[in-house]
Amino acid sequence: MIDAAWEKLTFTWDPIAPSLAQGATDAYALGYLEVEPTDMSGLFRLDLLNEVLGQMQVPVIEVLL
């Protein structure tokens, strides 16, 4: 089973920021956060990562929250 799952695993450089934003929204809706989440764009600083990705000729990451 692990071998079959491993073949389907995809690694990515992308921190998948929208999933963090959705998790915060859900946590607030469920009462786990006292303050409604607002702008989380400052959580992701991708300049160094994108510099390395550019050197590797790999598409850079754009965080869209």
Secondary structure by P-SEA (a helix, b strand, c coil): caaaaaaacccccccaaaaaaaaaaaaaaaccccccccccccccccaaaaaaaaaaccbbbbbcc
